[in-house]
Amino acid sequence: MDWVYETLIVGCLAYAGAIVIDYVNYRDGITPRIQRIERGVVDIGLDFVSEEEAAEKARSRVHRLRTEVDELRRQKTTFYSRLVCERERKQKLEMAVFRKRLKRKEPLSSA
């Protein structure tokens, strides 16, 4: 009967050894994958940080450009108002010159 116990013990040890060998093989196979994934996570984190910095620069530039556009719109309005005033002034001057020319000439007869 002792030989049965010995056989069971040897079988259990062989089975436990197979489990340990399978675990070690699995660990050796999965460790590089885990390391690659961890490196990828770090790379993605660095990419995220650089993208955030780029986005912040873009937001700053957009704000500056919007300010410039608003200033240019104000200048356009100012220049347009000045243009309208200058056109009115030109028209008044032309009318004054036309009146002087008419005064110098003899009045037209209505016959």
Residue frames relative to the residue before (quaternion, step in Angstrom):
aa qw qx qy qz dx dy dz
M 1.0000 0.0000 0.0000 0.0000 0.00 0.00 0.00
D 0.5799 0.5951 -0.3731 0.4128 3.56 1.14 -0.56
W 0.6198 0.5595 -0.3522 0.4229 3.56 1.02 -0.69
V 0.6020 0.5477 -0.3605 0.4557 3.62 1.14 -0.58
Y 0.6543 0.5030 -0.3124 0.4704 3.58 0.96 -0.85
E 0.6467 0.5218 -0.3131 0.4598 3.53 0.98 -0.88
T 0.6455 0.5145 -0.3085 0.4727 3.57 1.01 -0.84
L 0.6549 0.5010 -0.3103 0.4730 3.60 0.96 -0.83
I 0.6442 0.5160 -0.3233 0.4629 3.59 0.98 -0.82
V 0.6625 0.4907 -0.3054 0.4765 3.58 0.92 -0.91
G 0.6471 0.5176 -0.3152 0.4625 3.60 0.98 -0.80
C 0.6533 0.5031 -0.3094 0.4737 3.57 0.98 -0.87
L 0.6532 0.5053 -0.3172 0.4662 3.58 0.97 -0.82
A 0.6414 0.5135 -0.3227 0.4698 3.58 1.02 -0.82
Y 0.6560 0.5038 -0.3079 0.4701 3.58 0.98 -0.87
A 0.6511 0.5006 -0.3102 0.4788 3.60 0.96 -0.86
G 0.6335 0.5218 -0.3272 0.4683 3.59 1.02 -0.76
A 0.6417 0.5167 -0.3210 0.4671 3.59 1.01 -0.82
I 0.6348 0.5219 -0.3285 0.4656 3.58 1.03 -0.79
V 0.6574 0.5035 -0.3086 0.4681 3.59 0.94 -0.90
I 0.6552 0.5049 -0.3128 0.4669 3.60 0.94 -0.87
D 0.6433 0.5102 -0.3230 0.4707 3.61 0.96 -0.82
Y 0.6487 0.5161 -0.3167 0.4610 3.59 0.97 -0.85
V 0.6637 0.4996 -0.3074 0.4641 3.58 0.89 -0.93
N 0.6509 0.5038 -0.3169 0.4712 3.60 0.95 -0.82
Y 0.6524 0.5065 -0.3137 0.4685 3.58 0.95 -0.85
R 0.6545 0.5154 -0.3061 0.4608 3.58 0.95 -0.94
D 0.6662 0.4969 -0.3011 0.4675 3.57 0.95 -0.86
G 0.6744 0.4858 -0.2932 0.4724 3.59 1.08 -0.63
I 0.7306 0.4430 -0.2452 0.4581 3.58 0.98 -0.81
T 0.5519 0.6433 -0.3898 0.3600 3.61 1.12 -0.57
P 0.6741 0.4697 -0.3294 0.4652 3.68 0.80 -0.78
R 0.6275 0.5300 -0.3405 0.4576 3.59 1.04 -0.72
I 0.6441 0.5114 -0.3193 0.4709 3.57 0.98 -0.84
Q 0.6552 0.5098 -0.3156 0.4596 3.59 0.95 -0.84
R 0.6371 0.5148 -0.3279 0.4707 3.60 1.00 -0.80
I 0.6572 0.5042 -0.3124 0.4650 3.57 0.94 -0.87
E 0.6518 0.5075 -0.3213 0.4630 3.60 0.96 -0.83
R 0.6384 0.5042 -0.3285 0.4799 3.60 1.01 -0.76
G 0.6350 0.5293 -0.3263 0.4584 3.56 1.03 -0.79
V 0.6339 0.5223 -0.3276 0.4670 3.57 1.01 -0.79
V 0.6475 0.5029 -0.3177 0.4764 3.59 0.97 -0.84
D 0.6525 0.5107 -0.3167 0.4617 3.59 0.94 -0.87
I 0.6505 0.5021 -0.3168 0.4737 3.56 0.97 -0.84
G 0.6260 0.5337 -0.3350 0.4594 3.58 1.03 -0.75
L 0.6587 0.4914 -0.3061 0.4805 3.58 0.97 -0.84
D 0.6333 0.5196 -0.3276 0.4708 3.57 1.01 -0.81
F 0.6380 0.5325 -0.3252 0.4514 3.56 0.98 -0.85
V 0.6537 0.5092 -0.3130 0.4643 3.57 0.94 -0.89
S 0.6785 0.4780 -0.3048 0.4671 3.59 0.88 -0.89
E 0.6383 0.5121 -0.3310 0.4699 3.60 1.03 -0.70
E 0.6230 0.5267 -0.3391 0.4685 3.58 1.03 -0.71
E 0.6458 0.5070 -0.3213 0.4719 3.58 0.98 -0.81
A 0.6544 0.5034 -0.3130 0.4695 3.58 0.96 -0.86
A 0.6458 0.5132 -0.3227 0.4640 3.59 0.99 -0.81
E 0.6427 0.5162 -0.3253 0.4634 3.59 0.99 -0.78
K 0.6343 0.5115 -0.3270 0.4786 3.58 1.02 -0.78
A 0.6520 0.5122 -0.3145 0.4623 3.57 0.98 -0.86
R 0.6406 0.5153 -0.3306 0.4633 3.60 0.98 -0.82
S 0.6441 0.5196 -0.3164 0.4638 3.56 0.99 -0.84
R 0.6648 0.4985 -0.3001 0.4685 3.56 0.94 -0.89
V 0.6338 0.5239 -0.3302 0.4635 3.59 0.99 -0.83
H 0.6442 0.5156 -0.3269 0.4608 3.59 0.95 -0.85
R 0.6591 0.5028 -0.3057 0.4683 3.58 0.93 -0.92
L 0.6745 0.4906 -0.3009 0.4623 3.59 0.91 -0.89
R 0.6230 0.5256 -0.3487 0.4627 3.60 1.02 -0.69
T 0.6247 0.5274 -0.3324 0.4702 3.56 1.04 -0.78
E 0.6601 0.4998 -0.3050 0.4706 3.57 0.95 -0.87
V 0.6374 0.5191 -0.3299 0.4641 3.60 0.98 -0.81
D 0.6434 0.5118 -0.3276 0.4656 3.60 0.94 -0.82
E 0.6460 0.5119 -0.3158 0.4701 3.58 0.98 -0.84
L 0.6602 0.4979 -0.3084 0.4704 3.59 0.96 -0.83
R 0.6226 0.5228 -0.3463 0.4680 3.60 1.04 -0.66
R 0.6394 0.5085 -0.3287 0.4738 3.58 0.99 -0.80
Q 0.6464 0.5092 -0.3188 0.4703 3.58 0.96 -0.83
K 0.6315 0.5317 -0.3340 0.4549 3.58 0.98 -0.83
T 0.6524 0.5074 -0.3129 0.4681 3.57 0.94 -0.88
T 0.6492 0.5146 -0.3109 0.4658 3.57 0.96 -0.87
F 0.6874 0.4768 -0.2860 0.4672 3.57 0.85 -0.96
Y 0.6309 0.5199 -0.3440 0.4619 3.59 1.01 -0.72
S 0.6345 0.5155 -0.3295 0.4723 3.60 0.99 -0.79
R 0.6511 0.5017 -0.3142 0.4751 3.57 0.96 -0.84
L 0.6274 0.5362 -0.3341 0.4552 3.59 1.01 -0.78
V 0.6468 0.5066 -0.3185 0.4729 3.57 0.94 -0.88
C 0.6515 0.5075 -0.3161 0.4670 3.61 0.93 -0.85
E 0.6642 0.4983 -0.3045 0.4666 3.59 0.93 -0.86
R 0.6319 0.5171 -0.3399 0.4666 3.61 1.00 -0.71
E 0.6498 0.5034 -0.3168 0.4733 3.58 0.97 -0.86
R 0.6411 0.5228 -0.3140 0.4659 3.57 1.00 -0.85
K 0.6470 0.5119 -0.3164 0.4681 3.58 0.96 -0.88
Q 0.6542 0.5103 -0.3172 0.4593 3.56 0.94 -0.88
K 0.6491 0.5092 -0.3196 0.4661 3.59 0.97 -0.81
L 0.6484 0.5083 -0.3183 0.4689 3.58 0.98 -0.83
E 0.6494 0.5079 -0.3218 0.4656 3.58 0.93 -0.83
M 0.6486 0.5035 -0.3232 0.4705 3.57 1.00 -0.79
A 0.6439 0.5112 -0.3273 0.4658 3.61 0.98 -0.78
V 0.6439 0.5012 -0.3222 0.4800 3.59 0.95 -0.83
F 0.6479 0.5161 -0.3225 0.4581 3.59 0.93 -0.84
R 0.6447 0.5157 -0.3244 0.4617 3.62 0.97 -0.81
K 0.6477 0.5124 -0.3258 0.4602 3.59 0.95 -0.86
R 0.6470 0.5091 -0.3255 0.4650 3.56 0.94 -0.81
L 0.6556 0.5053 -0.3170 0.4630 3.56 0.98 -0.80
K 0.6504 0.5191 -0.3210 0.4522 3.60 1.00 -0.76
R 0.6476 0.5194 -0.3278 0.4510 3.59 1.02 -0.69
K 0.6949 0.4454 -0.2795 0.4904 3.58 0.98 -0.70
E 0.5930 -0.5597 0.4398 0.3764 3.51 -1.27 0.36
P 0.5521 -0.6131 0.4375 0.3576 3.54 -1.04 0.67
L 0.5155 -0.6397 0.4788 0.3094 3.52 -1.10 0.68
S 0.3481 -0.7309 0.5426 0.2242 3.56 -0.93 0.85
S 0.2965 -0.7520 0.5616 0.1768 3.50 -0.98 0.82
A 0.1909 0.8096 -0.5298 0.1656 3.58 0.20 1.21
